[in-house]
């Protein structure tokens, strides 16, 4: 079959360091093509070349049989190539409907008409999003839905999805995959980037794997399985390290009760929830999106405030605490590592050292008032080596790092505060398998050192295989505590839903 | 944070209860346990040279596996505590009498509410006096009056009684060791170490009212909690006018107060509208009575726990005793001595 889009020997270099090198890639009409690889493998760069976001340093792109170069994403969009970015490109101060029709408004635009047609369109995609809602009020999952809907709405012939499912619930993923299949039936070609290998195996017709900016293999999905993909992605097998079965000897015994949360409430999001956190243990917290798990731990870390009246009580080392700012929690040794690293985790235009120093500033651990370049460089070098952060140089800006390495910077920024309680919120979201393995090892090491570790995750194998005890959150409260020895994915999901 | 104590005056302090999680994770360890002996009012347990003894009402019983309890002593008043060291047996009665090896012995002046007895490793006899103001049977009155009139006493071998600590909120268990003793303080929901003129908290914020302590053969201890804390009772304990009205006008069995057993009368107070939904008794309901035995490690940190939940009947657990033959738990509310699997639980 003649490919709709073909890349030949494409190379893209930043500051003469190639992000992708001599990559050949073809996308057939009406296929779903999964693009896999570790963070930093060059997946995003390759798709950015296709969508006209970046210009290739060398090589050529053939689209619909003609050699093409898109000057910008708008040109690509008008030619039928749309890209749904990991970080959404919506206008926060506009409604969902306005965002959907942004750039394609009629001369005489009626708000009501836009609203109705957006509503019908979203319903046809099975996306439960209110078209009248302001985008800034939407959660990450719903923003992603709007972004996807916008790409579909432009009747593109090629749609590139960069990790579209990272923020979706299992139910939303099911709808999303059904949508992909409908698009495929209509003849739309889809490039699908995901770190969830099972998703690629389930939905894709063909798989292409990149490693260190080079093409490793391309083939029909039937030729791959999980282990083969991982081996191709990282050059070694990790399945024995990730998500292994645990027995009683692997479980850590609880240490001292360091934090006790009793009946805390915050509006309708957190409702009378109670639980304890112990030293030397990993407490896994599972809950569906909207279950209040993140909000609960943001209250503990002083980011959100619990209800002024009847807001419950939090005791740290048997001492009641009520934080009004995160700085108070940080000074008490509580560190929250955010799930949304791009907007809350780091300053993307600052260097690794500057970001780490910001962590020190938050904990009041800096010496003196003058920031020396040497200090920043030393910090960057120390933590780059400690957390195995891969960067072109220690002065690299965080925006230039891959997702996994950015996550490590966020973790480093937290750990530099020398916390006693570390709360990881989705620590491996948007992170490749090799970095997942390293982050898991780090989390285990922290618990082994006697720190109280909380890990919030939507990924059940991660919860089951890393936690020493599992708390399940539903409708704003902890509804179940399970031991990993007795817990199964079904039991956890049942508690989270019923 | 600095202003919180001032703000609390206006917004009211949060009434919260520590969650049953971690080592206190709810299970049915006591509900599923085998019945070792049926003994109405089973209260205290001790290991004597002649076997395991249990007190219930006015009688002292010897317990044997597979046999009915054998009554070995009967006293003129209900027994409030027992302890043994080898062949030496101490028995305290609710009228304040202290009997050692069958003969009444002197007790400290003003002590008439002996709630626990224990022999230390050096042979010293320790006792806890629940309250200066009430007898052992009137524990609910002492709680509702919010008294802190309990004390701990020690009598060294051949010596006289010495007051080790005072001002305690119903001390109900004592576990002597070489450095003093660990005492359970029911009304403050905690274990404290007493000795050397100091009272040091060892384990705080327990989710119930702690009762007696006993040592384990391999180190550590067993602690029983005779009733759970619940929000309604915590609330009533802060509402002085209501509480004193209730004490004056309502029969004690129907007070909003902890109980050794509950659910026997429709006149009993309920929280949150009820503890039955569609005829099903909710195990997580906020009940007035509960059964809970907790295994503590050598540092008095909870390891595992065994529960009889709101829908169970083996409540009012006042004593636990672990021997080489296994664990026994006395359930006063259930009227039985249980033999749970000590390795089960959270």
Interface residues (C-beta under 8 A of the other chain):
Chain A: X253 X254 X255 X256 X257 X260 X261 X262 X263 X274 X275 X276 X278 X308 X309 X310 X311 X312 X313 X315 X318 X320 X321 X322 X323 X324 X328 X469 X471 X478 X481
Chain B: X1 X4 X11 X12 X14 X16 X17 X18 X19 X21 X22 X23 X25 X204 X205 X301 X303
